[in-house]
Amino acid sequence: MGWKKLYYIIYKPYKVLSQFSDEGGNPGLGSIFNLPKDVYPVGRLDLDSEGLLVLTNDKKLNNELLNPKNAHNRVYWVEVEGTPDATAIKKLEDGVEINLKPKRYVTKPALCKIMDAPNLAERNPPVNYKKHPIRSWLELILTEGKNRQVRKMTAAVGHPTLRLVRSAIENLQLYPLQPGEVTQIPEKAIRQKLKLNG
């Protein structure tokens, strides 16, 4: 038997690390998902973020997806405090200055719009709705993934992020997965959905 390429997508739950081992009192993916030992996440979602994560043992796909030259669309559903006005939306689209230690960074152009609340499973634990009575959902489409970028962007325009879910990468969708679920995908299908040739 030769080496077999494997591809999975998961719905990473809130407060779970994008690594297999537990660390700092937080569970890793290994405590939820039973996957082959040679499979690893492509990129990451921070501890407080949820949603679509690709796992594979295919180093070529890993490099293609993470190479900044390929500029893949990453779709985020972002619940924010307050209601952003047209000026705030335009700033998010045009680029905002965020802190990327040790320097400041201006984000690349993005797409942003206010959306209806998506049909998502309740987060565990949920957002404190009493503390944040006025909230809105944004769909934010980025082609880059700096550390905690979405949170820094919404904070920069005065609307801190309350909940953050990656819903798609190109045409690869999170739906219908629920938090903690996994599905295996054939190589041809994942490459088509991620718009990767070869």
C-alpha positions in Angstrom: 0.0 0.0 0.0 1.4 3.4 -1.0 0.9 6.7 0.8 -2.6 8.0 0.5 -3.6 11.6 0.3 -6.3 12.5 2.8 -8.5 15.6 2.9 -11.0 16.6 5.7 -13.0 19.6 6.7 -14.1 20.2 10.2 -16.2 22.7 12.1 -13.7 23.8 14.8 -15.7 24.7 17.9 -15.2 27.8 20.1 -12.4 27.5 22.7 -10.7 24.6 20.9 -7.1 25.0 19.7 -6.2 24.5 16.0 -3.7 21.8 16.9 -4.1 18.2 18.0 -2.6 18.5 21.5 -4.2 20.2 24.5 -2.4 23.2 25.9 -2.8 25.8 28.6 -6.0 24.1 29.9 -7.6 24.3 26.4 -8.6 21.2 24.4 -6.9 20.5 21.1 -8.5 18.9 18.0 -7.4 15.5 19.2 -9.8 15.6 22.1 -12.8 15.9 19.6 -11.7 14.4 16.3 -10.3 10.9 15.7 -8.3 11.4 12.5 -5.2 9.7 11.0 -1.9 10.6 12.7 -0.3 12.2 9.6 -3.2 14.7 9.0 -2.6 18.4 10.1 -4.6 21.6 9.9 -3.9 24.0 7.0 -3.6 27.4 8.6 -5.4 28.0 11.9 -8.3 29.7 13.6 -7.6 31.3 16.9 -9.0 29.9 20.1 -12.0 32.2 20.2 -12.9 31.7 16.5 -15.1 28.9 15.1 -15.7 27.3 11.7 -14.1 25.8 8.7 -10.7 24.3 9.0 -9.1 22.1 6.3 -6.9 19.1 7.4 -4.7 17.1 5.1 -1.5 15.2 4.8 -0.9 16.7 1.3 2.0 19.2 1.7 1.4 20.5 -1.8 -2.2 21.6 -1.1 -1.0 23.1 2.2 1.6 25.2 0.4 -0.8 26.3 -2.3 -3.5 27.3 0.1 -1.2 29.3 2.5 0.9 31.0 -0.3 0.0 34.7 -0.2 0.4 34.9 -4.0 -2.7 32.7 -4.4 -4.9 35.2 -2.5 -7.8 32.8 -1.7 -11.1 34.3 -0.6 -11.9 33.5 3.0 -15.4 34.2 4.1 -16.1 35.2 7.7 -19.4 35.7 9.5 -18.7 38.3 12.2 -21.1 39.3 15.0 -20.1 42.7 16.2 -21.1 45.1 18.9 -23.4 47.9 17.6 -24.5 48.6 14.1 -21.7 49.7 11.6 -22.7 52.6 9.4 -21.7 53.0 5.7 -18.5 54.7 6.7 -17.3 51.8 8.9 -18.2 49.3 6.2 -16.2 51.3 3.6 -13.2 51.5 5.9 -13.3 47.7 6.3 -13.4 47.3 2.6 -10.7 49.9 1.7 -8.3 48.7 4.4 -7.7 49.7 8.0 -4.5 50.1 10.0 -4.1 47.3 12.6 -1.3 46.5 15.0 0.9 43.6 13.9 3.8 43.6 16.4 6.3 45.1 16.0 4.7 47.4 13.4 1.4 48.8 12.1 -0.1 47.1 9.0 -2.8 48.3 6.6 -5.2 45.5 5.6 -5.7 44.6 1.9 -9.0 45.5 0.2 -11.9 43.3 1.4 -15.6 42.9 0.8 -18.0 43.6 3.6 -21.7 43.8 4.0 -24.3 43.6 6.8 -26.1 40.3 6.7 -29.0 38.6 8.5 -28.1 36.5 11.5 -26.9 33.1 10.1 -28.5 29.9 11.1 -25.8 28.7 13.4 -25.8 26.4 16.5 -25.5 28.4 19.7 -22.0 28.9 20.8 -20.9 27.2 24.1 -20.7 29.3 26.2 -22.9 31.8 24.3 -22.2 35.5 23.7 -23.3 37.7 26.7 -26.3 39.2 25.1 -27.3 41.3 28.2 -23.9 43.0 28.1 -24.1 43.5 24.3 -27.8 44.2 23.6 -27.2 45.9 20.2 -25.4 43.6 17.7 -25.1 43.1 14.0 -23.7 40.4 11.7 -21.2 41.1 8.9 -20.0 39.0 6.0 -16.4 39.9 5.6 -14.4 38.4 2.7 -10.6 38.6 3.0 -7.7 37.3 0.8 -5.2 37.3 3.7 -5.1 35.9 7.2 -2.9 37.9 9.6 -3.0 37.1 13.3 -6.5 37.9 14.8 -7.0 40.1 11.7 -10.8 40.2 11.7 -11.0 41.1 15.4 -8.4 43.9 14.9 -10.3 45.2 11.8 -13.7 45.5 13.5 -12.2 47.0 16.6 -10.4 49.6 14.5 -13.8 50.9 13.2 -15.4 50.9 16.6 -17.3 47.6 16.5 -15.6 44.9 18.5 -16.1 41.3 17.4 -18.4 39.2 19.7 -18.5 36.0 17.6 -16.4 35.0 14.6 -17.1 32.0 12.3 -15.2 31.1 9.1 -17.9 30.0 6.8 -16.0 29.3 3.5 -12.7 29.3 1.7 -13.5 30.0 -2.0 -16.3 27.6 -2.8 -15.6 25.2 0.1 -18.4 25.7 2.5 -18.8 25.0 6.2 -22.5 24.2 5.9 -24.0 21.8 6.8 -21.4 20.8 9.4 -22.2 21.5 13.0 -19.6 22.3 15.7 -17.4 19.3 16.3 -18.3 17.5 13.0 -16.0 16.3 10.3 -16.3 15.2 6.7 -13.8 13.6 4.3 -13.5 15.0 0.8 -12.0 13.5 -2.4 -8.9 15.3 -3.7 -10.6 16.3 -7.0 -13.6 17.9 -5.2 -11.5 19.8 -2.7 -9.2 21.2 -5.4 -12.2 22.3 -7.5 -13.8 24.0 -4.5 -10.6 25.7 -3.5 -9.9 26.7 -7.1 -6.5 25.0 -7.0 -5.2 23.6 -10.3 -3.1 20.5 -10.7 
